[in-house]
């Protein structure tokens, strides 16, 4: 099962997604998560931190119950 929260505030933050995911193949409890990904730019490639522009450098995941931008309680869409 998968769902994603979108609001006006999240549209301004392309690098952040608010996701709900559950999988019968996983032992993890389903929950809402704020995911943020940092992608390499030309500076990171030039400095040797990445091989190409757009390469994922870091990813952070935080379990959440409310949207940190609009405050809405996160629930599955009908």
C-alpha positions in Angstrom: 0.0 0.0 0.0 1.3 3.5 -0.9 0.0 7.0 -0.5 1.5 10.5 -0.7 0.5 13.8 1.0 0.5 16.9 -1.2 -0.3 20.4 -0.1 0.6 23.9 -1.3 3.6 24.0 1.1 5.1 20.6 0.0 5.0 21.8 -3.7 7.7 24.4 -2.7 10.0 21.7 -1.5 10.8 19.3 -4.4 13.4 17.4 -2.3 10.9 16.4 0.3 8.1 13.8 0.0 5.6 12.8 2.6 4.9 9.1 2.0 2.9 6.3 3.5 4.1 2.8 2.7 3.4 -0.7 3.9 4.5 -4.0 2.4 3.4 -7.5 3.3 7.0 -8.6 2.7 8.4 -6.3 5.4 8.4 -6.6 9.2 8.2 -2.8 9.5 5.0 -1.3 10.7 3.3 0.9 8.1 3.6 4.6 8.9 3.8 8.1 7.4 7.4 9.2 6.7 9.0 12.4 5.6 11.7 11.6 3.2 14.4 14.1 2.0 16.9 13.4 -0.6 20.0 15.4 -1.4 21.1 15.2 -5.1 24.5 16.1 -6.4 25.0 19.3 -8.4 27.9 20.3 -10.5 29.8 21.5 -7.4 29.7 18.1 -5.8 30.9 16.4 -9.0 33.7 18.9 -9.3 34.7 18.3 -5.7 34.7 14.5 -6.2 31.7 13.9 -3.9 29.7 12.4 -6.7 30.3 10.9 -10.1 27.5 12.7 -11.9 24.9 15.5 -11.5 21.7 14.2 -10.0 23.3 11.3 -8.1 21.8 10.7 -4.7 24.2 11.9 -1.9 22.1 11.5 1.2 18.6 10.4 2.2 16.9 11.0 5.5 13.6 9.4 6.8 11.6 10.6 9.7 8.3 9.0 10.9 5.6 11.6 11.2 1.8 11.9 12.0 1.2 15.4 10.8 2.4 17.4 7.8 5.2 19.6 9.1 4.3 22.3 6.5 0.5 22.6 6.7 -0.2 20.8 10.0 -2.8 18.4 8.6 -3.1 15.0 10.4 -1.9 12.4 7.9 -4.4 9.6 7.0 -4.8 7.4 4.0 -6.8 8.7 1.1 -10.2 7.2 0.4 
